[in-house]
Amino acid sequence: MAHAHESNTKRIWVVFGLLSVITIVEVFLGIEKYDSLHLTSFFGTSPLNWIFILLTLLKAYYITWAFMHMEGEKKALRRSVVWSAVFLICYLVTLLLIEGGYLYSTLAPLVKW
């Protein structure tokens, strides 16, 4: 029984460490906003935004994997849960980028950014 407790404690710290490192990278990039990442455009938005989107998807995937205990489930269930979420998040991001680009181009003459 004590052995299972130790492995769970180690697992919690590993999850905590990984999610903390990703969050620290996100916060650091958000504070620094390097011009090469922020002021250029790549597929309709800045590379910095793409980095944030990918890191957020990575965190969401790992949270699902660790806290919803997906690693112990059958492959079909894991794929159906994770890929459905990834698809829906990518769809939402695509719609937000399209609408944001439209609003920016429409309101640019009227609003001082």
N, C-alpha and C positions, 0 to 999 in steps of 0.2 A: 504494500500500500504506500509506503514512504517513497518507493522508487517512482511510482506514477505521479506522486505529488511533485517530486523534483523535476520530472520531465515537463509537467505542465507549467511549473514556475519558469523553467528555462524557455519554454515556448512563448510564454507571455512576454518575457524580456526581449526575446528575438523579434516578436511582432512589434513591441513598443519601440525598439531600436530602429527597425526598418521604417516604420511609419514616421518616426521622429526625424530621421535623416531626410526623407522625402519632403516633409513639411519644412524643415530648416532650409533646404535647397529652394523650395518655392518662396519662402519669406525672403531669403537673401536675394533671389532674382527679382522679386517684387520691389525691394528697397533700392537695389542698385540700378535696375533698368538700363542695361548697357545699350548704347545707341545702335550698335550693330544688330542687336536683337529686337529693339523696340521701334526704331524709325524706318525699318525696311518692310517690304511686303512679300508674303509667301502664301500662295493659295488664298488670297483674299484678306489675310490678316497678318499680323507681325509674327515672326518666329517665336518671340517671347510668349505670345498667346498660345501657340501650338505646343510649346514646352509645358505650359501650365495645364493645358488640356490633357496631354499625354501623362503627365505626372499624376493628375487627378484620376484619370482612368486606371493607372497602375495602383494607386491607393485604394480605389473602389474595388478593384479585382482582389487585392490582397486582403482587404477587410472581409469581403465575401468568402474568400478561401479560408481564412483563419477563424472568423467569429461565427460564421454560419456552418462551420465544420464540413465544408465541401470536399476536403481532401479524402474523407472517409466514405463518400457516397459513390454510387456507380457512375461510370463515365457519361452515360446518357443524361442523367439528372444534372451532373456538373455542367455539361455543355449547354443544356437547355436553360439553366438559370444564368450562367455567366454570359453566354453569347446573346441571350435575349436582352440582358441589361446593357451589354456593350453596344448592341445594335441600337437600342433606344437612346442611349446617351449620345452616340454618334449622330443619330438622326436629329436629336434636340440641338446639338452643337451646330450642325449644318443649317438648320432653320434659323437659329439665332444669328449666325454669321451672315446669312442671306438677308434677313430682315434688318440687321444692324448696318450692313453696307447700303441697303436701300434708304434707310432713314438718314444715314450720314450724307449720302449724295443728294437727297431731297432737301434736307435742312441746312446743308452747308452754306447756301447763300444767306440764310436767315439768322444763323446762330454763330457767334464768335466762339470757336473751340479754344 
